[in-house]
Amino acid sequence: MKITGHSAESIFDSIREGIGDGRLTAGSVLPPVRELAERLGVNRNTVAAAYKRLDAAGLASTGGRRGTTVRGVPAPVAREGSPPGLALHDLAGGNPDPRLLPSLRLAPAPPRLYGVGTVDPRMQRLARASLDADCPQGYALELSHGAVDGIERLLAAWLLPGDRIAVEDPCFLGSLNVLNAAGHTPLPVAVDTHGMQVASLRRALEAGARAVLLTPRAHNPTGASLDAKRARALRQLLAGYPQVAVLIDDHYALLSQQAYHSVLPVDGRRWALLRSLSKPLGPDLRLAWLACDEETAVRLRLRLAAGTGWVSHLLQDAAVSVLESAPQRAKIASAGVRYQQRLQSLQMLLQARGVQQAVPMEGLNLWLPLPDDSRPQVLALAARGWHVRAGEVFAVSAPGHGLRITCAALGTPQQRQLADDLAAVLG
């Protein structure tokens, strides 16, 4: 294809049109900057600016000496949940037990119109009661449409496409998908039973990470939670990088049986703490509390303004109806205990069969590391009636071999059968 143009904008448009009509296919390598500049009779900086814009728009990837390559259509990505009507017993979806979710009821309320405050006063009281003890004084409070929406909005406020961000490896699917869609570069940080490893995070920070995304409790998929010692070490490390934004995804907060340990350094400039209501109140309730520094809040409010991007007050009313009810709050607390009991019970059954040593875990899922590709085990378990999630989809750089098994709704007889089947499949 012949590329034309004498300005960065016209060169960009020419290449964009070629990609759009199929003359430039995925994997096509664009001419080197010097060569194209000479051919068009323009300055090299003009071509470089056009290529940079192609990269930022997600149309091409600049690879230094490897050249600039046209990107293909994004491949389908793995997501939480399983197809409806599945014949297998679903242990892959990452869902809470529907029987343990509270009832959502809407009380009559006057209609909210343009200009009303984005956070209902009752919701604000409930959110601050949860967040005050864990956030710096004077923090700003906003809402997002769930944790993943909050992560996406925060990274858009903080980062530019191509910026590096330190993330747990393995990493939650929703977070990985946001990073890929936004064009950020994930820097993997190893995880053990106490969460992010300090030495691994240090390497990511030294490699130029501009933000850190971490899970303090019930890390998905491994179930790891920070203890006080690990959180203190991470906090001390991050204090040496005050320019790095810190995003804490405390998605399991309302169900957690673990104490919250903060990693926020005292003089951190940009930070945010997300607490989603999706796990305790149900995935269809797209709402999360978002605490952050004031500068970040100002940026968020440009898109969360009243009448445009606010979180519906009907959703807020539904959440408030549960969180202000003592019986419903008791049901949420009981659900957190039940989830932990089911997870530990399955761990004990697996330990008794020599499948896995019981290690600290929390959440809706059990993580079972494997030495090799998990696909044979996934298929073997499917033949026995179980649908489980292959661990490789959570990997950032390491192979990530393992199985993630959602055990939130498993009763005792099902746990025993699953443990027997896992023992048989894994030999």
C-alpha positions in Angstrom: 0.0 0.0 0.0 1.2 3.5 -0.8 1.3 5.8 2.3 0.6 9.4 1.6 0.6 12.7 3.5 2.8 15.7 4.4 1.7 16.2 8.1 1.6 13.8 11.0 -2.2 13.9 10.9 -2.5 13.2 7.1 0.1 10.3 7.4 -1.9 8.9 10.3 -5.1 9.1 8.3 -3.6 7.4 5.3 -2.4 4.5 7.3 -5.6 4.3 9.3 -7.6 4.1 6.1 -5.4 1.4 4.8 -5.9 -0.7 8.0 -9.7 0.0 7.8 -10.1 -1.2 4.2 -7.8 -4.2 4.6 -4.9 -3.1 2.5 -2.7 -3.2 5.7 -3.4 -6.5 7.5 -2.5 -7.5 11.0 1.2 -8.1 11.3 2.2 -5.8 8.4 5.4 -3.9 9.2 5.3 -0.2 8.3 8.3 1.4 6.7 11.1 2.6 9.0 10.7 6.3 10.0 13.7 7.5 8.1 12.7 5.6 4.9 9.1 6.9 4.9 10.2 10.4 5.7 12.5 10.4 2.7 9.8 9.0 0.5 7.3 11.6 1.5 9.8 14.5 1.7 9.0 15.3 5.3 10.9 15.6 8.6 11.5 12.3 10.4 9.8 13.8 13.5 6.6 14.1 11.4 6.5 10.4 10.6 7.5 9.5 14.2 4.6 11.6 15.5 2.2 9.8 13.1 3.5 6.4 14.3 3.2 7.4 17.9 -0.4 8.3 17.4 -1.1 5.0 15.7 0.3 3.3 18.8 -1.7 5.4 21.2 -4.9 4.6 19.1 -4.2 0.9 19.3 -3.8 0.5 15.5 -0.1 -0.3 15.5 2.7 -1.3 18.0 6.0 0.5 18.0 8.8 -2.0 18.8 11.9 0.1 18.5 14.4 -1.5 16.2 11.8 -4.2 15.4 9.8 -1.5 13.6 6.1 -0.5 13.8 3.6 -3.4 13.2 -0.1 -3.2 12.5 -2.2 -4.7 15.2 -4.9 -7.3 14.6 -8.4 -7.4 16.0 -8.2 -8.1 19.7 -8.6 -11.8 20.5 -11.5 -12.8 22.6 -10.5 -12.6 26.3 -11.4 -14.8 29.2 -14.0 -13.4 31.6 -15.7 -14.3 34.8 -18.8 -16.4 34.7 -19.9 -19.4 32.7 -22.4 -19.9 29.8 -26.0 -20.4 31.0 -27.5 -23.8 30.7 -24.1 -25.6 31.3 -24.5 -29.3 31.6 -21.5 -29.5 34.0 -21.4 -28.5 37.6 -20.1 -24.9 37.4 -17.0 -24.4 39.5 -15.4 -21.9 37.1 -17.7 -18.9 37.2 -16.3 -17.2 40.3 -19.8 -16.4 41.5 -21.1 -16.2 45.1 -23.8 -18.6 46.3 -27.2 -17.1 45.2 -28.7 -18.6 48.3 -26.5 -16.5 50.5 -27.3 -13.2 48.8 -29.5 -10.7 50.7 -32.9 -9.6 49.3 -32.8 -6.2 47.4 -35.9 -4.1 47.8 -36.5 -0.6 46.7 -38.5 1.7 48.9 -40.5 4.5 47.3 -38.2 7.6 46.7 -38.6 10.9 44.9 -37.0 11.0 41.4 -33.5 12.4 41.2 -32.9 14.9 38.5 -29.9 16.5 36.9 -27.8 18.4 39.4 -28.4 16.2 42.4 -25.4 15.1 44.4 -23.7 12.0 42.9 -23.5 10.1 46.3 -26.7 9.7 48.3 -26.2 11.0 51.9 -27.2 7.6 53.4 -24.8 5.8 51.1 -22.1 8.3 52.1 -22.5 7.5 55.8 -22.4 3.8 55.2 -19.3 4.1 52.9 -17.4 6.3 55.3 -18.2 4.0 58.2 -16.3 1.3 56.3 -13.5 3.5 55.0 -12.6 6.1 57.6 -10.4 3.8 59.7 -8.4 2.7 56.6 -7.9 6.0 54.7 -5.9 9.1 55.3 -7.8 12.0 56.8 -9.5 14.3 54.3 -10.0 11.6 51.7 -12.5 12.1 48.9 -15.4 9.6 48.4 -16.9 8.7 45.0 -18.8 5.7 43.6 -18.0 3.6 40.5 -20.0 0.9 38.6 -18.2 -1.9 40.3 -14.5 -2.6 41.0 -13.4 -3.1 37.4 -15.1 0.1 36.3 -13.3 1.9 39.2 -10.0 0.4 38.1 -10.5 1.5 34.5 -11.5 5.0 35.5 -8.6 5.4 37.9 -6.0 4.2 35.4 -7.4 6.5 32.8 -7.0 9.4 35.2 -3.5 8.4 36.2 -1.8 6.8 33.2 -1.2 7.1 29.5 -1.3 4.2 27.0 1.9 2.3 27.2 2.6 3.2 30.8 3.9 0.4 33.0 1.9 -0.8 36.0 2.9 -3.4 38.6 0.2 -6.1 39.0 0.0 -9.4 40.8 1.0 -12.5 38.9 -1.4 -14.3 38.6 -3.8 -11.5 38.2 -7.6 -11.1 38.3 -9.2 -11.5 34.9 -11.1 -8.2 35.0 -7.9 -6.2 35.8 -5.9 -7.9 33.1 -8.6 -7.1 30.5 -8.7 -3.5 31.5 -4.9 -3.2 31.2 -4.9 -4.9 27.7 -7.8 -2.7 26.5 -6.2 0.5 27.7 -2.7 -0.4 26.2 -0.9 -0.4 29.6 2.2 -2.6 30.1 1.8 -4.9 33.1 4.9 -5.6 35.1 4.4 -9.0 36.9 4.8 -9.1 40.7 5.0 -12.6 42.3 2.4 -13.6 44.9 2.7 -16.0 47.8 0.4 -16.9 50.6 0.8 -13.4 52.1 0.2 -11.5 48.8 2.6 -9.4 46.8 6.2 -10.3 47.4 8.3 -7.3 48.4 11.4 -8.1 46.3 9.4 -8.7 43.2 7.5 -5.4 43.6 10.8 -3.6 44.1 12.0 -4.9 40.7 8.8 -3.7 39.1 9.2 -0.2 40.6 12.9 -0.1 39.5 11.7 -1.0 36.0 9.6 2.1 35.8 6.1 1.2 37.1 4.0 4.3 37.4 1.2 2.6 39.4 0.7 -0.5 41.5 -2.5 -2.5 41.6 -2.8 -4.9 44.4 -5.4 -7.0 46.3 -5.1 -6.9 50.1 -7.5 -9.7 50.9 -8.9 -12.8 49.0 -6.7 -12.3 46.0 -8.3 -13.8 42.9 -7.3 -16.5 42.0 -4.9 -17.5 44.8 -6.9 -16.5 47.8 -3.9 -14.8 49.4 -4.3 -12.0 52.0 -1.7 -9.5 53.3 -0.6 -9.9 56.9 0.6 -7.0 59.0 4.3 -7.8 58.4 4.0 -8.0 54.6 1.8 -4.9 54.5 4.3 -2.9 56.5 7.2 -4.0 54.3 5.2 -3.0 51.1 4.3 0.3 52.7 8.0 1.0 53.5 9.0 0.2 50.0 6.3 2.3 48.4 7.3 5.3 50.6 10.5 5.5 48.5 8.4 6.0 45.4 5.9 8.7 46.3 5.3 9.5 42.6 3.8 6.0 42.0 0.0 5.7 42.2 -1.3 3.0 44.5 -4.6 1.3 43.7 -6.0 -1.1 46.3 -8.8 -3.4 45.1 -10.4 -4.6 48.4 -13.2 -6.4 46.5 -13.9 -8.9 49.3 -14.1 -6.4 52.2 -17.6 -6.9 53.4 -17.2 -10.7 53.4 -13.6 -11.0 54.6 -12.7 -12.8 57.8 -9.2 -11.2 57.6 -8.1 -7.9 59.1 -7.3 -5.1 56.6 -3.7 -4.0 56.5 -2.9 -0.8 54.6 0.0 -0.4 52.2 -0.5 3.3 51.7 2.6 5.3 52.6 2.0 8.4 54.7 3.2 10.8 51.9 1.7 9.0 49.0 0.4 11.5 46.4 -2.0 9.5 44.3 -3.9 6.6 45.8 -7.3 4.9 45.8 -9.1 2.2 47.8 -12.0 0.3 46.1 -14.5 -1.7 48.0 -17.0 -3.4 45.8 -20.5 -4.5 46.8 -20.8 -7.1 44.1 -19.7 -10.1 46.1 -21.9 -9.5 49.2 -24.9 -8.1 47.4 -24.7 -9.9 44.0 -22.7 -9.3 40.7 -25.6 -7.5 39.1 -25.4 -4.7 41.6 -22.8 -2.6 39.8 -21.6 -0.4 42.7 -18.3 0.1 44.5 -17.1 2.6 47.1 -14.1 4.6 45.9 -11.9 6.5 48.3 -9.0 8.5 46.9 -6.9 11.7 47.2 -8.6 14.9 46.3 -6.7 15.5 43.0 -7.7 12.1 41.7 -11.3 12.8 42.7 -11.3 16.0 40.7 -10.3 14.0 37.6 -12.9 11.3 38.3 -15.7 13.9 38.7 -15.2 15.0 35.1 -16.7 11.7 34.0 -18.8 10.9 37.0 -20.6 14.3 36.9 -24.3 14.4 37.9 -26.5 13.6 34.9 -23.8 12.0 32.8 -21.7 9.3 34.5 -23.2 9.0 38.0 -24.0 5.7 39.6 -27.8 5.4 39.6 -29.5 6.4 42.8 -31.8 3.5 42.3 -28.8 1.2 42.7 -27.7 3.2 45.7 -31.2 2.9 47.2 -31.1 -0.9 46.7 -27.7 -1.2 48.4 -28.7 1.1 51.2 -31.9 -0.9 51.9 -29.7 -3.9 52.6 -26.8 -2.2 54.4 -29.1 -0.3 56.8 -31.0 -3.5 57.7 -29.6 -5.3 60.8 -31.0 -8.7 59.6 -29.6 -8.3 56.1 -26.2 -7.2 57.5 -26.2 -10.3 59.7 -26.9 -12.4 56.5 -23.9 -10.9 54.8 -21.7 -11.6 57.8 -23.0 -15.1 58.0 -22.3 -15.6 54.3 -18.6 -14.6 54.8 -18.3 -17.2 57.5 -19.9 -19.9 55.4 -17.7 -19.2 52.4 -14.6 -19.5 54.6 -15.9 -22.7 56.1 -16.6 -24.3 52.7 -13.2 -23.3 51.4 -11.4 -24.7 54.4 -13.5 -27.9 54.4 -12.5 -28.6 50.8 -8.9 -27.9 51.6 -9.0 -30.4 54.4 -10.6 -33.0 52.2 -7.9 -32.5 49.6 -5.1 -32.6 52.2 -6.5 -35.9 53.5 -6.2 -37.3 49.9 -2.7 -36.0 49.4 -3.7 -33.6 46.7 -2.8 -30.3 48.4 -1.4 -29.0 51.7 -3.8 -26.6 53.4 -2.4 -23.1 53.0 -4.0 -19.8 54.0 -6.7 -18.8 51.5 -9.8 -16.7 51.5 -12.6 -16.0 49.0 -15.0 -17.8 46.8 -12.3 -19.9 45.1 -9.7 -22.5 45.8 -6.4 -22.3 44.0 -4.7 -25.5 43.1 -1.2 -25.0 41.6 0.0 -27.6 39.0 3.4 -28.3 37.6 2.3 -28.4 34.0 -0.4 -27.3 31.6 -3.8 -27.6 33.3 -5.8 -28.5 30.1 -5.6 -32.3 30.6 -7.0 -31.9 34.1 -9.7 -29.5 33.0 -10.9 -32.0 30.4 -10.6 -35.0 32.8 -12.7 -33.1 35.4 -15.3 -32.2 32.7 -15.6 -35.9 31.9 -16.6 -36.4 35.5 -19.1 -33.6 35.5 -17.1 -30.6 36.8 -16.4 -27.3 35.0 -13.3 -25.7 36.4 -11.2 -22.7 35.3 -7.7 -23.2 33.8 -5.2 -21.2 35.8 -3.2 -20.1 32.7 -5.7 -17.3 31.8 -4.7 -15.4 35.0 -1.0 -15.4 34.1 0.9 -12.2 33.4 4.3 -13.7 32.6 4.8 -16.9 34.5 3.1 -20.1 33.1 0.4 -19.9 35.8 -0.3 -23.6 35.7 -3.1 -24.5 38.0 -6.9 -24.8 38.6 -9.2 -22.2 40.0 -12.2 -23.9 41.6 -15.2 -21.9 42.7 -16.4 -23.6 45.9 -18.7 -21.0 47.2 -21.9 -23.0 46.7 -20.5 -26.5 47.3 -22.3 -28.6 50.0 -20.5 -31.3 51.9 -21.4 -34.3 49.7 -20.3 -32.3 46.6 -17.1 -31.4 48.2 -16.3 -35.0 49.0 -17.1 -36.1 45.4 -15.0 -33.3 44.0 -12.1 -34.2 46.3 -12.3 -37.8 45.2 -12.4 -36.8 41.6 -9.4 -34.4 41.9 -7.4 -37.1 43.7 -8.2 -39.6 40.8 -7.4 -37.0 38.1 -4.2 -35.8 39.6 -3.0 -39.3 40.5 
